[in-house]
């Protein structure tokens, strides 16, 4: 594991991705739905639904996050993923909550559904698929796309 992968938020993202995969979702970490924004985890569900999960390793990490509300326009449901000892009362009541660690997670509060517009869903799904395919290609060939802006 790289140093970045051992950060508390990334360990939590790993457990969230395991939970999502078990639930039939295809997760992708550190996905950028638009320039200047990068979500911790975005997942496509079996029916095409889009979930965003922000992983917070501490209360300070949560309170310093000023950008999360801009992510609401890019998903059908928005969740926080936190450790079991996180003070849940500080999380907004109109968002979902997952409790987890690096080995897994559990859904403790379902987020309300606010469906994406069809055109945005299509564009987002295509960008997600493209990013996932490029990442897979890079795992098979470390020199893949070298020198190109992908």
ROGURO-334802 format. One record per residue (C-alpha): residue number from 1; residue in three letters; z, x, y. Coordinates in pm, whole numbers, plus 50000, padded with zeros to 5 digits. Layout:
// ROGURO-334802
(NUM, ALA, (Z, X, Y)),
...
// end
This chain:
// ROGURO-334802
(1, UNK, (50000, 50000, 50000)),
(2, UNK, (49924, 50118, 50350)),
(3, UNK, (50195, 50136, 50614)),
(4, UNK, (50054, 49822, 50780)),
(5, UNK, (50068, 49632, 50450)),
(6, UNK, (50441, 49705, 50418)),
(7, UNK, (50527, 49539, 50751)),
(8, UNK, (50752, 49233, 50701)),
(9, UNK, (50490, 48989, 50831)),
(10, UNK, (50223, 49126, 50599)),
(11, UNK, (50455, 49108, 50300)),
(12, UNK, (50523, 48745, 50389)),
(13, UNK, (50146, 48682, 50426)),
(14, UNK, (50099, 48818, 50073)),
(15, UNK, (50342, 48561, 49932)),
(16, UNK, (50182, 48284, 50137)),
(17, UNK, (49839, 48378, 50001)),
(18, UNK, (49974, 48362, 49647)),
(19, UNK, (50114, 48014, 49712)),
(20, UNK, (49789, 47896, 49870)),
(21, UNK, (49575, 48029, 49584)),
(22, UNK, (49800, 47850, 49333)),
(23, UNK, (49750, 47530, 49538)),
(24, UNK, (49369, 47563, 49519)),
(25, UNK, (49312, 47716, 49863)),
(26, UNK, (49107, 48027, 49944)),
(27, UNK, (49319, 48237, 50184)),
(28, UNK, (49199, 48512, 50417)),
(29, UNK, (49441, 48728, 50616)),
(30, UNK, (49392, 48843, 50974)),
(31, UNK, (49096, 48617, 51041)),
(32, UNK, (48960, 48585, 51396)),
(33, UNK, (48836, 48230, 51463)),
(34, UNK, (48731, 48337, 51813)),
(35, UNK, (48717, 48656, 52015)),
(36, UNK, (49063, 48773, 52114)),
(37, UNK, (49248, 48563, 51857)),
(38, UNK, (49356, 48670, 51509)),
(39, UNK, (49556, 48443, 51282)),
(40, UNK, (49780, 48581, 51010)),
(41, UNK, (49637, 48359, 50736)),
(42, UNK, (49357, 48104, 50737)),
(43, UNK, (49284, 47909, 50422)),
(44, UNK, (49007, 47676, 50309)),
(45, UNK, (49119, 47395, 50084)),
(46, UNK, (48942, 47236, 49790)),
(47, UNK, (48818, 46949, 50009)),
(48, UNK, (48711, 47174, 50297)),
(49, UNK, (49034, 47144, 50492)),
(50, UNK, (49134, 47436, 50713)),
(51, UNK, (49494, 47553, 50740)),
(52, UNK, (49633, 47826, 50964)),
(53, UNK, (49961, 47991, 50876)),
(54, UNK, (50142, 48222, 51118)),
(55, UNK, (50393, 48452, 50948)),
(56, UNK, (50706, 48532, 51144)),
(57, UNK, (50941, 48800, 51023)),
(58, UNK, (51222, 48725, 51271)),
(59, UNK, (51330, 48496, 51551)),
(60, UNK, (51226, 48763, 51803)),
(61, UNK, (50881, 48777, 51644)),
(62, UNK, (50852, 48398, 51681)),
(63, UNK, (50977, 48379, 52041)),
(64, UNK, (50743, 48656, 52155)),
(65, UNK, (50435, 48473, 52020)),
(66, UNK, (50260, 48317, 52320)),
(67, UNK, (49923, 48250, 52158)),
(68, UNK, (49994, 48024, 51861)),
(69, UNK, (49910, 47698, 52042)),
(70, UNK, (49552, 47819, 52097)),
(71, UNK, (49514, 47828, 51716)),
(72, UNK, (49564, 47451, 51687)),
(73, UNK, (49201, 47397, 51792)),
(74, UNK, (49086, 47595, 51486)),
(75, UNK, (49256, 47412, 51199)),
(76, UNK, (49334, 47075, 51047)),
(77, UNK, (49697, 47174, 50987)),
(78, UNK, (49915, 47450, 51137)),
(79, UNK, (50212, 47610, 50961)),
(80, UNK, (50479, 47872, 51017)),
(81, UNK, (50575, 48092, 50725)),
(82, UNK, (50922, 48241, 50750)),
(83, UNK, (51187, 48389, 50524)),
(84, UNK, (51461, 48164, 50379)),
(85, UNK, (51719, 48300, 50627)),
(86, UNK, (51506, 48216, 50933)),
(87, UNK, (51664, 47961, 51175)),
(88, UNK, (51428, 47666, 51114)),
(89, UNK, (51563, 47468, 51408)),
(90, UNK, (51373, 47693, 51653)),
(91, UNK, (51033, 47601, 51503)),
(92, UNK, (50842, 47315, 51669)),
(93, UNK, (50898, 46988, 51480)),
(94, UNK, (50529, 46896, 51492)),
(95, UNK, (50422, 47197, 51281)),
(96, UNK, (50443, 47271, 50911)),
(97, UNK, (50685, 47517, 50754)),
(98, UNK, (50664, 47742, 50450)),
(99, UNK, (50952, 47955, 50324)),
(100, UNK, (50860, 48269, 50140)),
(101, UNK, (50869, 48637, 50066)),
(102, UNK, (50617, 48890, 49938)),
(103, UNK, (50605, 48726, 49595)),
(104, UNK, (50544, 48362, 49685)),
(105, UNK, (50619, 48072, 49915)),
(106, UNK, (50713, 47705, 49912)),
(107, UNK, (50599, 47428, 50142)),
(108, UNK, (50908, 47272, 50299)),
(109, UNK, (50749, 47065, 50576)),
(110, UNK, (50391, 46941, 50578)),
(111, UNK, (50208, 46983, 50906)),
(112, UNK, (50050, 46678, 51066)),
(113, UNK, (49675, 46655, 51016)),
(114, UNK, (49451, 46675, 51322)),
(115, UNK, (49097, 46690, 51179)),
(116, UNK, (48850, 46940, 51318)),
(117, UNK, (48524, 46816, 51466)),
(118, UNK, (48238, 46845, 51218)),
(119, UNK, (48041, 47106, 51414)),
(120, UNK, (48346, 47328, 51458)),
(121, UNK, (48440, 47293, 51089)),
(122, UNK, (48088, 47397, 50985)),
(123, UNK, (48078, 47700, 51216)),
(124, UNK, (48430, 47804, 51117)),
(125, UNK, (48358, 47768, 50745)),
(126, UNK, (48045, 47982, 50781)),
(127, UNK, (48232, 48252, 50974)),
(128, UNK, (48510, 48245, 50714)),
(129, UNK, (48263, 48282, 50426)),
(130, UNK, (48079, 48566, 50601)),
(131, UNK, (48402, 48756, 50671)),
(132, UNK, (48522, 48710, 50312)),
(133, UNK, (48189, 48832, 50170)),
(134, UNK, (48186, 49139, 50396)),
(135, UNK, (48542, 49228, 50298)),
(136, UNK, (48456, 49194, 49931)),
(137, UNK, (48151, 49419, 49974)),
(138, UNK, (48368, 49682, 50144)),
(139, UNK, (48614, 49684, 49853)),
(140, UNK, (48328, 49760, 49614)),
(141, UNK, (48159, 50018, 49839)),
(142, UNK, (48379, 50196, 50098)),
(143, UNK, (48065, 50317, 50277)),
(144, UNK, (47924, 49964, 50306)),
(145, UNK, (47810, 49881, 50659)),
(146, UNK, (47920, 50216, 50798)),
(147, UNK, (47792, 50256, 51151)),
(148, UNK, (47728, 49887, 51197)),
(149, UNK, (47931, 49635, 51391)),
(150, UNK, (48027, 49385, 51122)),
// end
